[in-house]
Amino acid sequence: MTEPRRARATEAFFGRRKGKPLRERQAGHLAHLLPALRLDLAEPAPADLTTLFPQPVKRIRLEIGFGGGEHLVHRAAEDPATGFIGVEPFVNSMAKLLGQIEAREIANIRLYDDDATQVLDWLPEASVDQIDLLYPDPWPKRKHWKRRFVSKVNLDRFARILKPGGLFCFASDIDTYVNWTLLHCRDHAAFEWTAEKSADWLTPFTGWPSTRYEAKARREGRSSAYLTFRRV
């Protein structure tokens, strides 16, 4: 039986890949540091993802669309026992993160600079402890909602790679996307929402460093929701 063809509109990256011209140092990081940290999807993924990192790690955490990298660097620095995989196709964001990795000498991050679905399909089954999707592009126009990263297809991907009991953490300041995510996860048999009271989704995640996106939302009068789903 052939596998049903997936509609690209429900799974692929949409958006700009490059912004303003890079400074010489940033271009150097992309040319020399990124190749050393980039996942090689041409090779099979190791059965044990901890071998991707030069130092021993106990957990694997994936962040999809890390933006400026503030959250990813903060988490990696505070938790050296976790190996982090960060995915971000926007060139300027990747360059910014690489500068922080070099400056802070962080060794427990691996990177991918293209479509996150490629990484999700490459990773072994039940190999990841947590997936973070923080302030993703909300695609606010209804005709573009199909481009949102949270979809049945991608939740299937999450369910495949998350370990039993693993977490999917989502943050957004866009009410329609928060509701969209709640409905999609409610309708997916692999996930359960962990919230028991309103404070559980109105309070930032433990150790949350905030981000520039969140700061912008606050300035514009929008509050955020922090949703945690468990892989059942």
Salt bridges, closest charged atoms under 4 A:
GLU3 OE2 - ARG6 NH2 3.52
GLU11 OE1 - ARG157 NH2 2.53
GLU63 OE1 - HIS71 ND1 2.91
GLU70 OE2 - ARG212 NE 3.46
GLU78 OE1 - HIS74 NE2 3.38
GLU78 OE2 - ARG75 NH1 2.89
GLU102 OE1 - ARG25 NH2 2.89
GLU102 OE1 - HIS29 NE2 2.77
ASP113 OD1 - ARG38 NE 2.55
ASP114 OD1 - ARG17 NH1 3.48
ASP121 OD1 - ARG157 NE 2.74
ASP129 OD2 - LYS163 NZ 3.17
ASP132 OD2 - ARG61 NE 2.66
ASP156 OD2 - LYS152 NZ 2.87
ASP156 OD1 - HIS188 NE2 2.70
ASP173 OD2 - ARG222 NE 2.42
ASP187 OD1 - ARG186 NE 2.94
GLU192 OE2 - ARG230 NH1 2.96
ASP200 OD1 - LYS197 NZ 3.24
GLU214 OE2 - ARG218 NH2 3.58
GLU220 OE1 - ARG222 NH1 2.54
